[in-house]
Amino acid sequence: MNYRIDDRGYYGDFGGAYIPEMLYPNVEELRTKYLDIIALPEFKAEFDSLMKDYVGRPSPLFLAQRLSEKYGAQIYLKREDLNHTGAHKINNTIGQIILAEKLGKKRIIAETGAGQHGVATATVCALKGLECVVYMGEVDIERQAPNVARMKMMGAKVVPATSGSKTLKDATNEAMRDWINNPEDTHYIIGSVVGPHPYPEMVSKFQSIISEETKKQLIEHTGNDQPNYVLACVGGGSNAMGMFYHFLDDENVKLIAAEAAGLGVNSGHSAATSALGKEGVLHGSRTILMQTNDGQVVEPYSISAGLDYPGIGPQHAHLHKVKRVEYVSITDDEAMQASLLLAKMEGIIPAIESAHALAQLEKMTFKKDDVVVVCLSGRGDKDLDTFMKYFNL
């Protein structure tokens, strides 16, 4: 079974570039040049240097002793929360900012939900001295205020998206409009494995450093680079794609992706795309998305600002359809309890997004020698206000 992209920009039935004519030159420029650029020795040298000395990679693979005892397996946490800016998002923005420079772009735009991608984009723009505009839903601006402040401190302009549900989908729409209006000098740093080809493949390549490191670290820890299970949360799905990337062809490794069920999969307040979605086109690619019978996008909901997206990346749609990855649904309450459990048992406060993957551990049965890797995609600093309200802290 082939889990990779084909030469038309599709993963099986999903992918492609469904874009307005005005965007064609931008996307075509990226498609025809990005592979050559990222193969350049100077690109690789700068990327590797910044990953090591700026981001702080490799991120540790931590054996969570108390969690391991609780669940009766060897539970390892891939500590993406320890990256500079506090999440996996910086892996992608470092790659894309070097790419944008090589393409001669002077202005950067981005969309953000939880604010982590916005922060990571503002960070690399400050590093490179490039103009930065971040689109963010009005609702998310309110619930992720510390991240908005961080972006502004680094010189980014944060523009509220005031249409629709005023969250990630709407921020993405606004960023796409900006790009159509400013095609010459602007590069759009998409934050997840979504959007028109080549974005899903490009972002997954930059994020694949997560699983590349994990395989090496597992050999050090266990003598074997193949764990029994790998878990990650999925909104658009970039941390999961990075975590799964180098395990896709290892059929013995069970891959599990946790989506946000919100108040319940069938509650009408959910973002459980694989459970509820149908095939269609969203933000430039053919994928699975939540939609009404007449094709209107259903507004997603999750307590975590980074998971309330109505679709999944096209590679995830393919992996779901061919059953290579198991997609599960985790409610707000389950994720919040998993956050508290990790904080109390290991002294690590996870992002609420990451806690959706942790919550799945409660639903699994392990053998004593099972090796389980969970992608801890971000830290919970940005969610403290939500934790305070939820737990009455």
C-alpha positions in Angstrom: 0.0 0.0 0.0 1.3 3.5 -0.9 0.8 6.2 1.7 2.8 8.8 -0.1 1.9 11.6 -2.5 1.8 10.8 -6.3 3.1 13.1 -9.0 -0.2 14.7 -9.4 -0.3 15.9 -5.8 -2.7 13.3 -4.5 -2.8 10.8 -1.7 -5.1 8.2 -3.2 -8.4 10.1 -3.8 -7.3 13.2 -1.8 -5.2 16.3 -2.3 -4.8 18.3 -5.4 -4.9 22.1 -5.8 -8.5 23.5 -6.0 -7.6 27.2 -6.1 -8.8 30.4 -7.8 -7.0 31.4 -10.9 -5.4 34.4 -9.2 -3.5 32.0 -6.9 -2.3 29.7 -9.6 1.1 31.5 -10.2 1.9 31.4 -6.4 1.1 27.8 -5.9 2.7 26.8 -9.2 5.9 28.7 -8.2 6.0 26.8 -4.9 5.2 23.4 -6.5 7.9 23.7 -9.2 10.6 25.1 -6.9 10.3 23.9 -3.4 11.8 20.4 -3.8 14.8 21.9 -5.5 15.2 24.6 -2.8 14.9 22.3 0.2 17.5 19.9 -1.5 20.1 22.7 -1.6 23.1 22.0 0.7 22.8 25.6 2.0 19.1 25.2 2.8 19.7 22.0 4.7 22.7 23.5 6.6 20.7 26.5 7.7 17.6 24.4 8.6 19.7 22.0 10.7 21.6 24.8 12.4 18.4 26.6 13.4 16.7 23.4 14.6 19.7 22.7 16.9 20.7 26.1 18.1 17.4 28.1 17.9 14.6 25.6 18.4 16.6 23.3 20.7 16.2 20.0 18.9 16.4 17.1 19.2 13.4 17.3 21.6 13.6 14.6 24.3 11.8 11.3 24.3 10.8 10.9 27.9 9.8 7.6 29.6 6.9 8.7 31.8 7.4 6.3 34.7 4.2 6.9 36.7 2.0 6.9 33.6 3.7 3.7 32.5 2.8 2.1 35.9 -0.8 3.3 35.6 -1.4 2.0 32.1 0.8 -1.1 32.3 3.1 -0.3 29.4 6.2 1.7 28.5 4.7 5.2 27.8 7.1 7.6 26.1 6.3 11.3 25.5 7.9 13.0 22.5 8.5 16.4 24.1 7.6 18.9 21.3 6.4 21.1 24.1 10.0 21.8 24.9 10.7 23.4 21.5 11.2 27.2 21.3 7.7 28.8 21.2 6.3 25.7 23.0 5.0 23.5 20.2 5.8 21.6 17.1 4.7 24.5 14.9 8.2 26.0 14.8 9.6 23.0 12.8 7.4 24.0 9.9 7.9 27.8 10.1 11.7 27.5 10.1 11.5 25.5 6.9 9.0 27.8 5.2 10.8 31.1 6.2 14.1 29.9 4.6 12.1 28.8 1.6 10.3 32.2 1.4 13.7 34.0 1.5 15.0 31.8 -1.3 11.9 32.7 -3.3 12.5 36.4 -2.7 9.3 37.1 -0.7 9.4 40.0 1.7 6.0 39.7 3.4 4.6 36.7 5.3 1.0 35.9 6.1 -0.3 33.1 8.3 -3.5 31.8 9.9 -3.7 30.5 13.5 -6.2 28.9 15.8 -4.6 28.2 19.2 -2.0 30.9 18.4 1.0 28.5 18.4 1.4 28.7 14.6 0.9 32.4 14.7 3.6 32.7 17.4 6.0 30.4 15.5 5.4 32.5 12.3 6.0 35.8 14.2 9.1 34.3 15.7 10.7 33.4 12.4 9.7 36.7 10.8 11.4 38.6 13.7 14.4 36.3 13.2 14.6 37.2 9.5 13.3 40.8 9.6 10.3 40.1 7.4 6.8 41.7 7.6 4.3 39.4 9.3 0.5 39.5 9.3 -1.4 36.8 11.2 -5.1 36.1 10.8 -6.9 34.8 13.8 -10.5 34.2 14.7 -12.0 36.8 17.0 -13.1 34.0 19.4 -9.6 32.6 19.4 -8.0 36.0 20.0 -10.1 36.2 23.2 -9.3 32.7 24.5 -5.6 32.8 23.5 -4.7 36.3 24.7 -1.1 35.4 25.9 -0.3 34.1 22.4 -1.7 37.3 20.8 0.5 39.4 23.1 3.6 37.3 22.1 2.9 37.8 18.4 2.5 41.6 18.9 5.7 41.8 20.9 7.6 40.2 18.0 6.2 42.8 15.6 3.4 40.8 14.0 0.1 42.4 13.0 -2.8 40.3 14.3 -5.9 40.7 12.2 -9.2 39.4 13.6 -11.4 37.2 11.5 -15.0 38.3 12.3 -17.0 36.0 9.9 -18.6 32.6 10.5 -17.6 30.9 13.8 -14.7 33.4 14.1 -12.2 30.6 14.6 -9.5 28.8 12.6 -11.6 28.1 9.4 -12.4 31.7 9.1 -8.9 32.9 9.8 -7.8 30.6 7.0 -10.3 32.1 4.6 -9.1 35.6 5.4 -5.4 34.6 4.8 -6.3 33.1 1.5 -8.1 36.3 0.5 -4.9 38.3 1.5 -2.8 36.0 -0.7 -5.0 36.5 -3.7 -4.7 40.3 -3.3 -0.9 40.3 -2.7 0.5 37.5 -5.0 3.8 39.1 -5.9 5.7 39.8 -2.6 3.8 37.5 -0.2 4.4 34.0 1.0 1.6 32.2 2.9 3.0 30.0 5.7 0.2 27.5 6.1 0.4 26.0 9.6 -0.9 22.5 9.0 -0.9 19.7 6.5 -3.9 21.3 4.7 -4.3 23.5 1.7 -3.5 23.1 -2.0 -0.6 20.9 -3.2 2.3 21.2 -2.4 1.5 22.5 1.2 0.3 19.2 2.8 3.5 17.4 1.6 5.8 20.3 2.3 4.6 20.8 5.9 4.7 17.0 6.6 8.3 16.9 5.3 9.3 19.7 7.7 7.4 18.0 10.6 8.8 14.6 9.8 11.8 15.5 12.0 9.6 14.4 14.9 9.4 10.8 13.9 13.0 10.8 12.5 14.3 11.7 15.9 11.9 9.3 17.7 13.1 6.3 15.8 16.8 7.0 16.7 15.8 7.8 20.3 13.8 4.5 20.6 16.9 2.5 19.6 18.8 4.2 22.5 15.9 3.6 25.0 14.7 0.2 23.9 17.0 -1.2 21.2 14.2 -1.2 18.7 13.0 1.7 16.4 9.5 0.2 16.1 7.1 0.9 19.0 3.8 -0.9 19.3 1.7 2.2 19.3 2.1 5.9 18.2 -0.5 8.4 19.2 -1.0 12.1 18.3 -3.9 14.6 18.2 -5.4 15.8 14.9 -7.0 19.1 14.0 -5.6 19.7 10.5 -3.0 17.2 11.6 0.6 18.4 11.2 2.0 17.1 14.5 0.4 13.8 13.8 1.7 13.6 10.3 5.2 14.5 11.6 4.9 11.8 14.3 3.6 9.2 11.9 5.8 10.0 8.8 8.7 7.6 9.3 6.4 4.8 10.7 3.9 4.7 7.9 5.6 1.8 6.1 6.2 -0.1 9.4 3.0 -2.0 9.3 3.6 -3.5 12.8 3.3 0.0 14.3 -0.3 0.9 15.2 -1.0 4.6 14.5 -3.8 6.3 16.4 -5.0 9.9 15.8 -7.2 11.6 18.4 -9.7 14.1 17.1 -11.8 16.5 19.2 -15.3 15.2 19.9 -16.1 18.4 21.8 -19.3 17.9 23.8 -19.8 14.5 22.1 -19.5 13.3 18.5 -23.2 13.7 17.7 -23.9 16.6 20.0 -23.7 19.2 17.2 -20.7 20.7 19.1 -17.8 18.6 17.8 -14.8 18.6 15.5 -14.6 14.8 14.9 -14.1 15.1 11.2 -13.3 11.4 10.4 -16.4 10.3 12.3 -18.8 12.9 10.8 -17.1 14.1 7.6 -17.8 13.4 3.9 -15.5 13.9 1.0 -15.3 17.3 -0.5 -13.1 20.3 -1.1 -11.9 22.6 1.7 -9.2 25.3 1.6 -7.7 24.2 -1.7 -7.6 20.4 -1.5 -10.0 17.4 -1.7 -10.3 15.8 1.7 -12.8 14.8 4.3 -14.7 17.6 6.0 -17.8 18.2 8.1 -20.5 19.5 5.8 -24.3 19.6 5.4 -26.2 17.6 2.8 -26.0 20.6 0.4 -22.2 21.0 0.9 -22.1 23.8 3.4 -19.2 23.6 5.9 -20.4 22.7 9.4 -19.0 24.9 12.1 -16.6 22.8 14.3 -16.3 23.1 18.1 -13.6 22.1 20.5 -12.4 23.4 23.9 -9.0 23.4 22.3 -8.5 26.3 19.8 -6.1 24.3 17.7 -8.5 21.4 17.0 -11.7 23.1 16.0 -11.1 22.7 12.3 -13.9 21.2 10.1 -11.5 19.1 8.0 -8.4 17.0 8.1 -5.3 17.1 5.8 -5.7 15.1 2.6 -3.0 12.6 3.7 -5.0 12.0 6.9 -8.1 11.5 4.7 -6.2 8.9 2.7 -4.8 7.1 5.8 -8.3 7.0 7.3 -9.9 5.6 4.1 -7.3 2.9 3.7 -7.4 2.2 7.5 -3.6 2.6 8.0 -4.4 5.0 10.9 -7.2 4.6 13.5 -9.0 7.9 14.1 -10.7 8.2 17.5 -12.8 10.9 19.1 -12.1 12.4 22.5 -14.5 14.8 24.3 -13.6 18.0 26.0 -14.0 16.5 29.4 -11.8 13.5 28.6 -9.0 15.8 27.3 -9.3 18.1 30.3 -9.0 15.2 32.7 -6.0 13.8 30.8 -4.3 17.2 31.1 -4.8 17.2 34.9 -3.6 13.6 35.2 -0.3 14.4 33.3 0.2 17.5 35.4 -0.3 15.6 38.7 1.5 12.4 37.7 4.5 13.7 35.7 4.7 17.4 36.5 4.0 18.3 32.8 1.1 20.5 31.8 0.2 19.7 28.2 -1.6 21.8 25.6 -5.3 20.8 25.6 -4.7 19.7 22.0 -2.0 17.1 23.0 -4.2 16.0 25.9 -6.7 14.5 23.4 -4.0 12.0 22.5 -3.2 11.3 26.1 -6.9 10.7 26.9 -6.9 7.8 24.4 -4.6 5.8 26.7 -7.6 5.4 29.1 -9.4 3.5 26.4 -6.6 1.1 25.5 -5.4 -2.2 27.0 -1.7 -2.9 26.9 0.7 -5.7 27.4 3.5 -5.0 29.9 6.3 -4.8 27.3 4.3 -2.6 24.9 6.1 0.5 23.8 3.8 3.5 23.3 4.9 6.9 22.0 2.6 9.9 22.5 3.4 13.1 20.7 3.2 15.9 23.3 2.7 18.5 20.6 2.6 21.6 22.8 2.7 22.9 26.4 -0.2 24.1 28.4 0.9 27.7 29.2 -1.4 29.1 26.5 -4.4 27.2 28.0 -4.0 28.2 31.6 -7.0 30.5 31.4 -9.2 27.6 30.2 -7.8 25.3 32.9 -8.5 27.9 35.5 -12.1 28.3 34.5 -12.7 24.5 34.0 -11.2 23.3 37.2 -12.0 26.4 39.3 -8.3 26.9 40.1 
